[in-house]
Amino acid sequence: MYLFSYFKEEQESLFLALSEDGYTWRELNDGSAVYSSSIGTGQIRDPFIWEDGQGAFHLIWTDGWRSRSIGYARSTDLVHWEDEKLIPVMEHLPETQNTWAPEIFFDTVAGSYRIVWSSTVGVGPRNHRIWSATTTDFKTFTEAKLFLDPGYNVIDANVTDIGDHYVMFFKDERGANEKGTEFKAIRLCYLTKQDGDRPEVEQISHLITPALTEGPTLYAVERDGSKEWILLVDGFQEQYYGAYRSRDLEKWESIGDEMRLPRGARHGSVIRLRTSVANLE
């Protein structure tokens, strides 16, 4: 079973949908929000859920456009949420303009959860890089360090463990939010597994989605005995969700006509659930 977490522009809260095959999605709670924030700005944008091995779900999100913290809450059933708090990941750098689109992956070398997000540090126009911090318990966190700096403006990192390496999708944030812009689309790269907070970056790809797409999320499905990689992206200006499929992470085909996603979804993330959550069925 797959879980899609997202927000809506008209209601910046947590929404959830389920899918058995990764293609056809059913909204939970009759399409209404399942959780709203009462901390920070009160906004939940770009929600990301990580399921740990002990049956807990860890939710993190963007706390508004200018916050230097990210939101956090915990649940064991995806219905009741507790431990709500702001994680002050960039408060020690007062020139930080924003902290956007946090996501979690398990760093096998560090033996801890690594949170990655986008921030601009300094005055002037926003010029983001990807930052990270680690935790073993979501109570204490290491000091934020640069994670990815390709030399240009990047946001929306999504990291997946593929064995010997991680694959990371991100948005090339250069260009303008208008049709015909040269960038504002998704690339991928491979990250080495090594000690330290700054992995080596290998093979940054060409742009693999059309301009004016962001918020990539990657997951794998099994169909007809073979593995497929599915990439979802938010067509943020034209208000659509794009879907792409690959068998090798190199050649991609558009499959938007095969995907049935909730209407109005914005910048979501997909995980494959480890165990069944009975109250959601």
C-alpha positions, 0 to 999 in steps of 0.5 A: 500500500502506498501513502500520498501526503500533500496540502492544498492551496485553499487549505494549508493542512495535511491531506492523505490518499492511499493506493494499492498499485501506485497509480489510482489514489483514494482520498482519506477522510472524505477528502478533508484534512487529517491534521492542521498545525497550531504552531508557528505560522499555522501553515502546512506546506510540502508535507513529508511523512517517514515511517520508522521501523517501530510503527511511528510516523514522523511528519515534517513540513514547511512552516510558511514562506519565511520561517527558519524552522520546520514543523514536526508531529508524530503519529502511530495511526496517521489520525491522531498526532502528537509531539507537535513542535518547531525544529529550529534547524536554521535559527542559528543563522539569522540571515536565513531567509527561508526553510522549505520542503524538508524531507527525511531519509535514513543515512546508513553510514551515519546510522541516523535519520537525515533531514534535508531542506532548501534555504537561502542564507544571506541578503539579496534575491533568494539563491537556495542550496540544500542543507541537512541535519541528522537525528536518531530520535527526533528530539535532538538534532545536529547543527545544520550543514550544507548538503548540496551546492552545485553552484546554482539555485536549487530546491526540493530535494528528494533522496532515495536509497538505491543500494550502493548510492542514493539517488536525489531528485531536485529542482533547478530553481534558476530562471523565471516563473513564466512559460518559456523559461530555461530551467525551473524543472527537475534534475537527478544526481547520485550521491555516494554513501560516505562519512560526513555531511557533504556527500560526493555528487555524481552524474547530475542529469539533464532536465527530465521534466518540463519547465515550471515543475517542482516538488519531485517524489520518487517511489517504486512499483512492481508490475508484470514481474518488473520494477518501475520507478514512478516520479510525481511532480507538481506543475505549480503554475498550471495547477496540475500533477505530472507523472513519469515512469522509468525502468533505469532512472535514465529514460523517462516517459510521461504517464499522466494519463495513467495516474489518478491523483486527488484533485487540488493536491500540491507538493506531496510525497509518496511512501510505501507503507511497511505495515497496514494501518487498520483504521485507514482501510 
